[in-house]
């Protein structure tokens, strides 16, 4: 299998770059990485990989990207943290073109296995109103009331994968990611997620000597955050499994944003005055991953503790910011 062509769509992105690196570590010899960004904006590039710049919202580009492939990982999406997805709903919805055209190309080329990266944003908003949230089971996506824009696109694309499997026999696998973070990711510019944003803000306060931090919302909203290594491992396990329904791939370690700031302050050895911006995007009040099904079906769940992952992420972001300074 390691000689068969594997295509990583969105390979120039955060998760895609880590996935390509892991495939190479395992000894895969025929990897194609595809992204719409110019090479100087890719998060990672790797020697020995067929790197291609293509706009995967176009059907011709998707057919070219998947030519000769056996396994496809679709990680391509126009997305970011809550600050981005709440203010760019149309852009997020347009990502539906990528998965639609990739599925059509996968059917045409007889792809053996097709992985789609969905999101916990598909879950019913009524089940996420309390910070002390009951962890979300896969069945909680219905009746549907997904995150406006981004979540609806993900839920629709999940259904596309299902129907291509049922109607055309395409082997599709779907993971619902819960807040992936780690080094070599976005930490500034508006698309960053909470772990990287908090690291950047704490580091900025430390380097500047201005010991204050702005927190979006009241800080009581809760989430679980999955370290990139667990994401890459879980995605590959699911791709090569017999699990046909969408599956949570996320940590079950629930934490509030205030507690996340506590962790980063402790790593940095600093205490900051907290200023709460109640008008900033904050998303749902509570979201956590119920891992009962993934443990039952795959005998595994994300393993890396939040403190350990945040230490690695903090060190990487600190180096980037200190070098710039």
C-alpha positions in Angstrom: 0.0 0.0 0.0 2.9 2.4 0.7 3.7 2.4 -3.1 0.2 3.4 -4.1 -0.4 7.1 -4.8 -1.8 9.0 -1.9 -3.2 12.5 -2.6 -3.5 15.1 0.2 -5.9 17.9 -0.8 -5.1 20.9 1.3 -1.6 19.6 1.7 -0.2 23.2 1.9 -2.4 23.8 5.0 -1.8 23.2 8.7 -3.2 19.7 9.0 -2.3 18.7 5.5 1.4 19.5 6.0 1.6 17.4 9.1 -0.2 14.5 7.4 2.2 14.6 4.4 5.1 14.6 6.9 3.7 11.6 8.7 3.1 9.6 5.5 6.7 10.2 4.6 7.9 9.1 8.0 5.9 5.8 7.6 7.7 5.2 4.3 5.0 6.2 1.7 6.9 6.8 -1.5 4.2 8.1 -3.9 2.6 11.2 -2.2 1.0 14.1 -4.0 0.2 17.3 -2.1 -2.3 19.8 -3.6 -3.2 23.3 -2.5 -4.5 26.5 -4.1 -1.9 28.7 -2.4 1.4 29.6 -4.0 4.3 27.5 -2.6 5.7 30.4 -0.5 2.4 30.3 1.5 2.4 26.6 2.2 2.8 25.7 5.9 5.2 22.9 5.0 6.8 21.5 1.8 8.6 18.2 1.7 11.3 16.8 -0.6 10.3 13.7 -2.5 6.6 14.8 -2.7 4.8 15.8 -5.9 3.6 19.3 -4.8 1.0 20.9 -7.1 -0.8 24.2 -7.0 -4.4 23.8 -8.2 -7.8 25.4 -7.4 -9.8 22.5 -6.2 -13.1 24.3 -6.5 -12.8 23.6 -10.2 -13.8 20.2 -11.6 -10.9 20.0 -14.1 -8.4 20.7 -11.3 -9.9 18.0 -9.2 -9.6 15.5 -12.0 -6.0 16.4 -12.5 -5.2 16.2 -8.8 -6.7 12.7 -8.4 -5.3 11.1 -11.6 -3.6 7.8 -10.8 -4.4 8.0 -7.1 -5.6 5.2 -4.8 -6.3 7.1 -1.5 -7.5 10.7 -1.1 -7.5 12.8 2.0 -9.7 15.9 1.5 -8.6 18.5 4.0 -9.1 21.5 1.7 -11.3 24.2 3.0 -11.6 28.0 3.3 -11.8 28.3 7.0 -10.2 29.5 10.3 -11.0 30.2 13.9 -14.3 31.6 15.2 -13.3 35.2 14.2 -13.1 34.0 10.6 -16.0 31.7 10.2 -18.5 34.0 11.9 -17.6 36.8 9.5 -17.1 34.9 6.3 -20.1 32.6 6.0 -20.4 32.8 2.2 -16.7 31.9 1.7 -17.1 29.0 4.0 -20.2 27.8 2.1 -18.3 28.0 -1.2 -16.0 25.2 0.0 -18.8 22.9 -0.9 -17.5 23.1 -4.5 -14.2 21.5 -3.4 -15.8 18.4 -1.9 -18.4 18.1 -4.6 -15.9 18.2 -7.4 -13.4 15.9 -5.6 -16.1 13.3 -5.1 -17.0 13.5 -8.8 -13.3 13.1 -9.7 -12.9 10.2 -7.2 -15.8 8.4 -8.8 -14.3 8.9 -12.3 -10.9 7.7 -11.3 -12.0 4.8 -9.2 -10.4 6.0 -6.0 -10.2 3.2 -3.4 -10.6 5.2 -0.3 -11.7 8.8 0.2 -11.4 10.7 3.5 -13.3 13.8 4.3 -12.4 16.2 7.1 -15.7 17.4 8.7 -16.1 19.4 11.9 -17.8 19.5 15.2 -19.5 22.6 13.9 -22.1 20.3 12.3 -23.6 19.6 15.7 -27.0 21.0 16.8 -26.6 24.4 18.4 -29.3 23.7 21.0 -27.1 21.1 22.5 -24.2 23.6 23.0 -25.9 26.4 25.0 -24.4 25.4 28.4 -20.7 25.7 29.2 -21.2 22.5 31.3 -22.0 20.7 28.1 -22.9 17.1 27.8 -20.3 15.7 25.4 -21.6 15.5 21.9 -22.4 12.0 20.4 -22.3 11.5 16.6 -26.1 11.2 16.7 -26.4 14.8 18.0 -25.9 16.2 14.5 -29.6 15.6 13.9 -32.1 17.2 13.9 -29.8 19.5 12.1 -29.0 23.0 13.4 -25.4 23.4 12.5 -23.1 26.4 12.9 -24.3 28.9 10.3 -22.2 28.9 7.2 -19.2 26.7 7.9 -21.2 24.0 9.9 -23.9 23.7 7.2 -21.3 23.3 4.5 -19.6 20.5 6.4 -22.9 18.7 7.2 -24.0 18.9 3.5 -20.6 17.6 2.4 -20.9 14.7 4.9 -24.2 13.8 3.2 -22.5 13.9 -0.2 -19.9 11.4 0.9 -22.6 9.2 2.2 -24.6 9.2 -1.0 -21.5 8.7 -3.2 -20.8 5.6 -1.0 -24.4 4.4 -1.2 -25.1 5.2 -4.9 -21.8 4.7 -6.6 -19.9 2.4 -4.2 -17.1 4.9 -3.4 -15.5 4.1 -0.1 -15.8 7.2 1.9 -14.8 8.0 5.5 -15.7 11.1 7.5 -14.1 12.5 10.6 -15.6 15.3 12.7 -12.6 17.2 14.0 -12.8 19.0 17.3 -10.5 22.1 17.4 -7.1 20.9 16.1 -4.0 22.8 17.2 -0.2 22.5 17.3 3.1 23.9 15.9 3.5 25.1 12.4 0.0 26.5 12.3 -1.7 29.9 12.0 -1.2 32.1 15.1 -2.0 35.5 13.7 -3.8 37.3 10.9 -7.4 36.4 11.8 -7.7 32.7 10.9 -6.0 31.4 14.1 -7.9 29.3 16.6 -8.1 29.8 20.3 -5.0 27.8 21.5 -2.7 29.6 19.0 -4.4 33.0 19.7 -4.0 32.6 23.4 -0.3 31.7 23.0 0.3 34.7 20.7 -1.4 37.1 23.2 0.5 35.8 26.2 3.8 35.8 24.3 3.2 39.3 23.1 2.4 40.5 26.6 5.7 38.8 27.9 7.8 40.3 25.1 6.3 43.8 25.3 6.1 44.0 29.1 2.5 45.1 28.9 1.0 42.4 31.1 -2.6 42.4 29.8 -4.6 40.1 27.6 -7.9 40.5 25.7 -10.2 37.4 25.9 -13.1 37.0 23.5 -16.3 36.5 25.4 -16.6 36.0 29.2 -14.0 33.2 29.1 -16.5 30.7 30.5 -17.2 29.1 27.1 -15.8 25.5 27.0 -14.1 23.4 24.3 -11.9 20.4 23.8 -8.7 20.8 21.8 -7.0 18.0 19.9 -3.2 18.1 19.3 -2.2 17.7 15.6 -0.4 14.3 16.1 -3.6 12.8 17.4 -5.5 14.3 14.5 -3.1 12.8 11.9 -3.2 9.4 13.5 -6.9 9.3 13.9 -7.6 10.4 10.4 -5.4 7.6 8.9 -6.9 5.0 11.2 -10.4 6.0 10.2 -9.5 6.1 6.5 -8.4 2.5 6.6 -11.1 1.2 8.9 -14.5 -0.3 8.2 -16.4 2.5 9.9 -18.8 4.0 7.4 -20.6 6.7 9.5 -19.1 10.0 10.5 -17.0 9.7 13.7 -15.8 12.1 16.3 -12.0 12.6 16.2 -11.3 14.9 19.1 -10.1 15.1 22.7 -12.6 14.6 25.5 -10.6 16.9 27.8 -13.0 19.8 28.4 -11.6 23.2 29.3 -12.9 26.7 29.6 -11.2 29.6 27.7 -10.2 31.0 31.1 -8.6 27.7 32.0 -6.8 27.6 28.7 -5.3 31.0 29.5 -4.3 29.7 33.0 -2.4 26.9 31.3 -0.5 29.2 28.9 0.2 31.7 31.6 1.7 28.9 33.7 3.8 27.7 30.7 5.0 31.3 30.2 5.6 32.0 33.9 3.5 35.1 33.9 0.2 36.4 35.2 -1.8 38.9 33.1 -4.7 41.3 33.7 -7.6 39.9 31.8 -9.8 42.2 29.7 -13.0 40.6 28.4 -14.4 41.6 25.0 -18.0 40.6 25.2 -18.7 41.8 21.7 -16.1 39.6 20.0 -17.1 36.3 18.2 -17.1 33.5 20.8 -19.1 30.7 19.2 -21.3 28.3 21.2 -21.2 28.3 25.0 -19.9 24.7 25.3 -18.7 21.9 23.0 -16.9 18.6 23.9 -16.3 15.3 22.1 -18.0 12.1 23.3 -15.5 9.4 22.4 -17.6 6.4 23.3 -18.1 5.3 19.6 -14.5 5.8 18.4 -13.2 3.8 21.4 -15.8 1.0 20.7 -15.1 0.8 17.0 -11.4 1.5 16.8 -10.1 0.9 20.3 -8.5 4.3 20.4 -9.1 8.0 21.1 -6.8 11.0 21.1 -4.1 10.6 23.8 -2.1 13.8 24.1 -3.0 15.9 27.2 -3.8 19.6 26.6 -0.9 20.8 28.8 1.6 18.8 26.9 0.4 19.9 23.5 0.2 23.5 24.6 3.8 23.5 25.8 4.9 22.3 22.3 2.7 24.8 20.6 3.8 27.7 22.9 7.5 27.0 22.3 7.0 27.0 18.5 5.0 30.2 18.4 7.4 31.9 20.9 10.3 31.1 18.6 8.5 32.6 15.6 7.6 35.8 17.5 10.9 36.2 19.2 12.8 35.9 15.9 10.5 38.5 14.3 11.1 40.8 17.2 
